[in-house]
Amino acid sequence: MGIDRKNGVRVVAVGELLGEDDLSIPPYQRPYSWEPVTAVQMLDDIRDASQQDEERAAEGADDSPGTSTYILGAVILHRDQQSGQSQVVDGQQRLLTLTMLLDLLDDPSADGSSTGAVAEDVDHSAPVVRVRSALARRLRHLDGHPEALADFIRSRCQVIRVETDDADEAFRVFDSQNYRGKALLPHDLLKAYHLREMPGETDSMKAALVEGWEAVPDDELDRLFSTYLWRIKRWSRGLPAPRFSVRHIDAFKGVNARTASTPVARYHLAAQAAVPLLSAWSEQPGPVSRDAGRTRFQIDAPVSSGRGFFEMVTFMLGELAQLRKDGYHEAGWDRFASTDAELHEIPSRARYRYVGELYLAALLYYTNKFGDSDVSEAQDRLFAWAYGLRTRLQRVQMASVNNHATSVQNDRSAFILIRDAEQGSQIRRLVVDVQGREQDGEHETGLLALLQGLVAS
């Protein structure tokens, strides 16, 4: 049904919202992450608004205390029809901070002392502990009565409450510029979507998947999707890859029994279910299990939504890390890698970033389709094909990479060639153009010599 026109969007007091019995934080939300300075700034903003209200009252203004309000932004809620709960899609950081603040105002000694000290067995580095302690210290130095400030927060601080029973709509209206908060990234929305696609899984399983997801740094998840999986999906179709954003997440929503309404969707869903069963018959470790993952998680094919998505992400993160080690094992190659073995950027090699990402993306696509068949020859060919851009151009930009990756002229795109190839050996058809810059004889001479050796061999 979506947002109810009459009651779906309304202004409510903080006390009213926090008092709702069915308000909950869904498991897909990121952990509490506000820094103390952010929380203290919100407290100071609220305190300033409260003092201005008191000053107007003292001056005899018409809007006496109890009538002025302070808006703290929007809170987006999804009404879950199965549980009957209103799940917080946007605004959890503010609501949790306000809850801590009101707790401290109601009982300044709630942490064991009026200074906001915490027990010795508490993790002092946890964001929620650091914020609570900072708020307690700040309150200790504020003038006025705590109960008056608590009443101002509950009754006159307000939020715009937006509720819908359509989960997708809740994320479409998600306010990415929330109050001093951190916007959800595209992969966060994918996590939320696929958790919603797991109605038959237990809460403990969902919690384990979320815990595993949160253990991976945001930049690693963003890199997997935006730099590799998204670009491969686009380039293999001869399309440029714009920056991966929220509007592109449909590419990774996958298929399930409810949405598999076409023969091709049912085929992929059946294949996703069958591969783990077939793999269980093999007791050989190592490459066999790795190939089983490649078989199950084909980049060209939709993933099984829900749990299968999280398993695909775990596998692909491991594949990418392994290919970074395997893909630069030849003598002299590593000095042209823009990252270290853990895929951390090396600032002094930033000029190799785009071509290095292009090479690893092509190698990931090749091994995902053909495994280790002719992989040594494929590495040589793909390395020369990708890094040849660096020797030909003074500056390599994303536009140059897009053009190189999507060329449809005579096997000049590694991605289109791999897409259409039936055997790994067909990578030999890839046209590799290794040239130096005539107007700059000193441009990348070491790399040029390496590439010319690869092409000649």
N, C-alpha and C positions, 0 to 999 in steps of 0.2 A: 504493500500500500504506500510506503514511503513516508514523507513528512506530513503529518496532519496539519491542514491549513489553520485550524483553530487553536490547537494546543501544542503543535509540534515545535514552534519557536516562541519562547516567552522569556521575559526577564524575571529571575528569581533571586531571592536573597541567599547568601552563602549558607546561612544557618538552615534554610529550608532545603537546599540541595544536599548538604551533608547529612541532614536528618532523614533522608529517604532510605527506607529499609532495604530496598532492592538495588541500590547502587553498588556496582562491583567493578574491579579492575580485571579485565580479561587476561588470560595467560600470555597472549601474544605481545602485550605491551612491554616496552623496554624497561629495565629496572630503574629505580629512582636515580637520577643522575645530576640534579642541580648542584651547582657549586654554592658554598656558603655566601659568597658575595651576591649572588643572584637572589637568594632567599632574603638576605638582610636588606637588599634594595627594595624588594617588594614590601617588607615590613615598614621601611622608612616611607615609602610612597603612601601606604595606608595610614601611617601615623600622621603624615603631613595633611592628608585629607581630613582626618579626624580633628586635628588642631584648627584647620581653617573653618570647619563647621562650628567649633566652640567659639572662635573669634567672631564669626558672624552673629552668633547668638548674643555675645557680650555687647556687640554694637547695636543690638536691637533690630537686626535684619528680619525681614518678613519670613524667610525660610528658617525657622527655629530648629534647634537640635531635634533630630528624629525624622526630619523630612528630606535633607540632602542625602545624596547617594554617591557611591564611588564604583565605577564599572571595572571589573577585572577580566574583561574579554569574554570569549565564547567557550562553551563546553559542549562537545559533540558526543551524543549518546546513541548507542544502538540497542533497541529493545529486542532482546532475544526471545523469540516466541516459545522456544522449548523450555528454557529455565525461568522465564518471566522476569529476568533481571535487566536492568538498564546498565549496559557495559560502557565504560568510558573509552571512547575512541581518541578524543583529544581533550587535554586538560588535566591529566592525572598528576603531572608534576605540581601544578598550582594547588590542586585539591589536597594532595598529601602534605604540601608545605603549610597550607592553611590549617589542616588538622593538627599538625605539630604545634603551630603557633597558638591555636586556641587551647590546646592541652597545657602548654606552658603558662598561658595567661590564667587559666582556671586553677592551676596548681603549680606555682613556681618551683616547688620542691619535688616535682614528679620525677626528676632525674636523680634524686638522692640528695641534692643540695640546691640552694638558691642560685648557685653560680652555673648550674647546668652541667655539673660533672656527671660522668657516666661510670657504670660499674667496670671493674677491671677486666671481666671476662667478655666484654663487648669489643667488637672489631672497631677500633678507633678510626681506621682509614675508610670505613664504609661511608658513602655520601650522606645517607640518612642520619648517621651519628654526627658527622661533622656539621651538617646543617642544623641539627637540633641544638648542638652545643653553641654554635654561633648565634642562633636566635636567642638562646637563654642569656648569653653574655650581653647581647644588644639590649634586651628587655631590662636587664639589671641597671642599665645606665639611662633609661628613659624616665622622664618625669610623668606624673599623672597616675591615675588608678588603673591597674590591670583590668579590673572588671568593666570599666568604661570602654576601653579599647576592644575588649572581647565582645561587648554588646554592639559596638560600631561595626565590627567585622561580620557578626552574625545577622544583624538586622539591616544595615545600610550599605554594606559591600555587596554588590550584585554581579551576577554573571548572566550571559545570554545562553539560555538552555535550549539546545537544538536536539531533538530526538526523532529517530526514524526507525521503522522496523525492517528497513532494507539495508543490509550490511554494506553492500556496494555503494549505495547512496551516501551512507555515513562517511565513507572514505572519500567520496567525490566532493563532499562539502567540507571535508577536513580543512581547517584553517592552518596552513603551513606557517603563518606568521603569528604563532601563538605567543602569549605574554611572556617575553624574555625566555622562551623555551627553545627546544631543539626540534626542528621539523623531522617527521618520519621520512626515511629514505625509501626509494622504490622497493628495495629488498625487504624492508620492514613491512610494507603493505603486502608483499608476497607471502611473508611469514604469517601475517594475519589471515590472509585468504586461505592458505592451505591448512591452517589450524581449524578454520571453520569447515573445511572439507573432511574432517575426521570425526564425524558424529559417533562412530562405533568404537573409537579408541577410548581407553581409560584415561582418567585425569592424570594418573601417574605417568603414562606413556607420553601424554602431551607435555607434562612438566619436564620430562627427560629430554624431549626434543627441543623445547625452549631453552633448557639449560645448556645443551650442546650448541645451539645456535648462538646464544649470548656469549659463549666462551670464545667465539671467533670475533676478532676485532672488526669493527664496521668497515674499515678501509679494505680488508681482505674480501669481505662479502661484496662490497661495491666493485672491487676490481674484477672478481670472478664474473659478475653479471655484465657490467658496463664495458669492460676492456676485452673480455673474451667471449662469453656465450652470446651476448647480444650482437657483437660485431660479426661473429661467425655466421649467425642466423641471417644477417643482412647480406654480408659479402658473398656467401655461397649462393645467393639468389641474384647476384649482380646489382645489389642495391647499396647505396651509401649508408653508413651507420651514423646517424645523428647521436647526440649525447643521450644516453639511456636515462629516461625519466619516468615519472608516475604514469604518463599516458601510454607507455610501452609495455606495461606489466602483463597485458593479456598474452603476450608471447610465451609466458612461462606459467600460465595457469593450468595447463595440462588438460587431461581428460579423466572422467570417472564414469561409473555405471549410470549415473543420473543424466549426464550430458552426452554420453556416447550414442548419438542418434544416427550416425552414418556408418557405412561399412568400414571406412578407413579409421574412424575413431574407435570402433569396436575391435578392429585388428590390433591397433596399438595398445589398447587396454588389455587384451588377451595376452599379447606378447610380454607386457610388463609383468603380468601375473605368472606366466609360464617360465621365464628365465630363471628366477630364483629356485624353482622346483628342479629344473634341469641341472642347474649348477650344484645342487645338493647331492647329486649322484656322483660327482667327481670328488675324490678325496685328495687330489693333488693341490698343494699350496702354491703360493707365489703367482707366477704369470697366469695360471689358469683362472684364479679368482679375480685377477685384474682384468683379464679378457672378459670374464663374466660380467663385470661392472660396465665395461665398454659396450658389451652386447645389450645389456639392459638399458643403459642410459645413452642412447644415440642422440647426438646433438640435433640431428635433422628431424627427429621424431618427438612428438609431445610426450611429456612425462606423465606418469600416473599422479593425479593430484592427491594432496594429503600427505600421508607418511612417505610415499614414494618420492615426493619432491625433496623432503629433508634428507633422505638417503642419497638422492642424486647430488645435492649440494655437497654433502660430506665426501662423496666419491670424487667429484670434480675438483674440490680443493686439494685433495691428495694427488690427483693426476697432475694438476698444474704445478704443484711443488716438486713432484718427481721429474716432470719434463724440464723444469728449470735446471735441475742437476744433470739430467741425461743430455739435454739439448746443447750444452756448452762444454762437454767433456773433452772435445778434441783440443789438441795443443794450440794455444794462442787465441782460441775463441772467447774465453772468459773475459779478456780485457776489453771486449766490445759489448759486454752485457751491461745494461743500464741499471741492473739490480744485483744484489748479492744472492747467495744461495737460498736465503729465506724470502726473496722477492721484495726486499726493502730497497727503495730507490737510492742510488749512489749519485749525489749532486754533481760530481766532477764528470760523470758520463751521461749527463742529461741529453746530450745531442744524439744518443743512441736509443732514446726512450721509444719513439714511435716505431722505428724499424725493429727494435727488440720485441715489442708487443706484437708486431705484425708476424714476426717469425714464430713466436710461441703460439700464437693463435692458429697459424697454419699447421704447426706440428701437432697441436692438440686435436685439430680437426682430422688430420691424417691418421693419427694413432687411434682416434675414436672410431674410425671407419675400418682401418686395415690392421690395427694392432701393431705388432713388431715386424710385420712382413716388409722386407726391403727398407727397414727404418733407417739404416745407416746412409743409404743412398738418398733417401728422402730428406734427411737432415742436411746433407751437403747441398742438395738442390734448393731446398726451402731457405736455408741460411743465405746462400748467394742471391736468391731471388729477392728476399726482403732487404738485405743489407746493401744490395746494389743501389737502392735509392739514396743511401747515405753518401756514396762515392760520386753519384751523378749530380746531386743537388747541393747548393750552398746551404740551404735551410730546408729541413723536412718538416712539413706541417701536416695537420690531420687531413686537410684537403688533398695533399699529395698522396697520403696513404690510402684514402678512400678511392681515388682514381686508380691507383696501382692495384688495389685489391678487387676492384669491380670491372676491370677491363675485359671486354668480351672479344678482343681481337686475338685470334690464333693462339689459344692456350697461354695467354699472358697473365691470367688470374689463377693463382694456386687454388683458391677456394672453389671456383667454378669447375676447374679441372678435377679436383678431388670429389666434388659432388657428382660429377658425371662418370668418373672412373669406376671400373668393375674390378680392377686389380691394382695393388699398390705400385707395381712396376710401371704403371702408366704415368707416374710422376716424372719420368724421363722426358715426357713431351713438353714439360713446362719450359717456356721460353725465358731464359735468364739473360739479362742485358747488363753486363759489367763494363762500366766506362768511368774514366776519370774526368776531371774538369780541365779542358785545354787552357782556360784562362787562369787557372790556379794549379800549378804543378805540384804544390805542397799539400794539396787538399787530401786528407785521409789516405796517405800513401801506404801506410801499414795495412789498413783494411783492404785497399785496392789490390795489393799484392796477394793477400790471403784469398780473396774472392777469385782472382784470376787463376790461382792455383787450383781452386775447387772446380772451376769450369773446365779447365784444361785436363783434369784427371779423368 
